């Protein structure tokens, strides 16, 4: 709300008795226009120093000679600007002398309260029409700037009367606001130099009324010793104060800018926003191997997939999108002609029939789509075998192998062996192939960065009693289930050939077990097939469930068929292998269903489980009766898990799933068929790469369960991908209210520091589990000297304390305190802390601790010797700095303690107890007998506190000399 105060109104003498004089005040323009004394306008003016502005009006006719008291009014205007409300003040029964009463009628929406204004007009001499106007005005500040104003000004003018006009601005409603704060979308490229411009913020008072300059600053959080950003205190331009690297920690900074009024700490506002660090293409793609070595037979058919290249790029968006191609080896330029590569999936296949060569050399190239493009090469070696083949592993793939996460270093995880194709020299050599390079190179800010990758496993050769060499996979460093749950190790076996050595590879899938109690979880496919016409006892599949408990028999799982078409099948309770009981005819029935239960080996420790009940899980398995020679595609796992940040870029690939088809000539196509709520994910149909296709929001949905189908156009299979959306710190703390307020009694010094308010904020980021830190800013709070603080807050609990007694009254006190309470969280992975805020208003309750004080220690006046009884002589005025709205603390009553006595023993003067106007009590005073009188006037407030002044009154021999 906006308020105005008329501190003085002068009634014109030239208005005929009985007429009404209307004075209008209108707030619309910025220049003063005052017309005649019938009515005039008063408009506010801005001033650089925020002092009260003087306005003048010129009356028609003779100037006023008689002194008289008037009332002034405080009033507030509610509504939107520009304002066109009017106040009408009427002076009734106007006479050439006497006491005038102002009556105010209100047009529009106003609230009024009165304050005392005294105007003394005294003629200086008989020759000059010069007058001195003394204006004293008082405002308790309860609806204003939070500060009380008392001013006395003397101005000598020629036929002019000067008065004051004071704007009263509500400090609650007129705070500084950033109107566009919710729409700021600032960003800066990574590696931008220190001092780069991010954007400009602007704040303004919600309403006009403050002439102070707005100053901008970065809000300093508790224990924060440096800023990532700076702001120009005048223009609001925000710049960087460091150099950002997006790949370093995926850092998303929050910035809180404070706007404050240079004239008052009451006026302040805050704006919190994020600055997105945008990606530049400063990273090369990285292959998952240092070299690709594969073996094919000489009669391999054209179109057969041989090896798949896999590369990743730490950049985002198009900068991380990779296209694959082949390049010739410098020493074998024609070898590349025999092969081709799928640019999306990275699969290398045979382009034409193999010639007479035993080995082919070529290079794979991964190129991103950024500008400028970055690329990386890797060597590919293709060995061709004719008679003897490469080493053959006991299994094409090992695993999943489940181990406890607390398995000691040096312990064996699994033992593998392969048979050599050379009968005369069966020795086989084993090695671990680095699926990730030992050193990762990236370029940031013109510098090469080298990061060592940890190797969690190592390979150990072991010779058994029969002379067979085994490859033991052992733990090399501490494992952590929460950091990484699964490992896929590539093991290479090489024979002992003389002219050339042939190699083959297998994959070991290692799954860590958590040490806590778990349910048995199936990791086998829920859709299998068996050929028709096979005899009873044919193995259909092996179901497998993993119990991730770490001790036996908690993790010992047994199996049983508990539902479905159980009379047609049998299951081994220990191994989970399912066998047929009858011979099937596909033309008679094509599909069967079994409900299989996996149960661990002891009663469950879970609270909600019945006594002696084990942890168990069921899986419904679909068994298709297939024709012979029918090979559907399959995934290695029935369930995959992945994580993705809720703020991840659109187009970011976070996992790639591929299926296997025993039919080498088949081409697989991938499709998401279930669980993709809102279409937030998509899959590349050729490669199986799953990427973000729409914005994610953890607070709306934190988990998705997708069904990914692989099809060879005739047959299909699917797997389940569980995606966990990771919460990031993208919401500031929220207070349970926007304004906290209370009332405190002034001068209360009991039990300091005293708890006066309790605030509470919560973190909308539901699973961040963050400790909020509370702090204050604004009036009564010092950011540099703790001893200067009037108010403090417990950083952990949000309890606000008063440290010293409060004074409400002038000249040093204030009727209210307004400041801001803020809550900062701890940030989060890749995010700086965020800040929430609310307003605090503390009103100071008045006590009667101020006696009335007269504006002058001595008053002088005069009266004509022929004045009749009741003639006004002059007015005195006393001000009580207590709250006029608090009972009778500031209610002043005037009385004459020591009066003058005439020859008849009567009091010569009387005083109006409400207005302070001193009048004659008798008539016809004789200046020759008593030319001067001295009286003592007392002012008493409602609480009995008193103040006094001396009044000298001179008796003149005629009215004109007074």
PyMOL commands that set and color helices and strands:
alter all, ss='L'
color gray80, all
select helices_A, chain A and resi 181-183+246-249+317-319+335-338+566-568+677-679+786-788+959-961
alter helices_A, ss='H'
color red, helices_A
select strands_A, chain A and resi 2-6+21-26+53-57+68-77+86-91+102-107+110-123+130-139+149-158+161-169+176-177+186-189+197-200+204-205+214-218+229-231+237-240+253-261+264-278+286-287+291-297+305-308+311-312+322-328+339-341+347-350+359-368+375-385+392-393+397-404+412-416+418-419+429-433+439-444+447-452+457-463+469-475+486-494+503-513+520-522+527-531+539-542+545-547+558-564+569-571+577-580+591-603+614-626+639-645+653-656+669-674+681-683+689-692+703-711+716-726+734-735+739-745+754-758+761-762+773-778+791-793+799-802+816-824+835-845+853-854+858-864+872-875+878-879+893-898+909-911+917-920+932-940+946-956
alter strands_A, ss='S'
color yellow, strands_A
deselect
rebuild
show_as cartoon
